Amino acid sequence: MVDNDGLSAADAPTKYAELERSLRRLAAWIKAEGRKVIKEGNYKITPAQFDVLQRVYWGDSTMSNLSNRLGVAKSTITGLIMKLKDAGYVDYSVLEEDHRVRKVVITPKGKSLIQEVIRRRVLFVERLFVTVDPFLTDEFRKVLRIVNNTLDMNEANESRTT
């Protein structure tokens, strides 16, 4: 059986390898474009600190959750959060109901940095898609939305089992 691209079922691993490579390459370029904001703005924040700040911005709010999502030791997250707190990007508090849990919140300074990076990344993506037919851009967005919904469901299932 042959799909729309003229590829057989036997070619599927190659097709998905190409998708993975293309998505990884695109993500790396978008990430690098965002990091230019940090470099050009002379922000005193390391890439690892920025990764943590970004996760806090998108909703990960406890040290344990950050550790699990980023795949690093809790002690590493604690050190990164302390540096981000000292720089004014985040704050944290101990939960009343469980004193072992620290809830991390992003400050206006941290939000401002993340939003500036996002603006820069969006402009970069816009420039990438200027030569792509608008119909294809919309279809690509639809496919990514479906894939992201699948990721959200998987993440929800994971959090219920842990």
Order of alpha helices (4+ residues) and beta strands (2+ residues): alpha-alpha-alpha-alpha-beta-beta-alpha-alpha
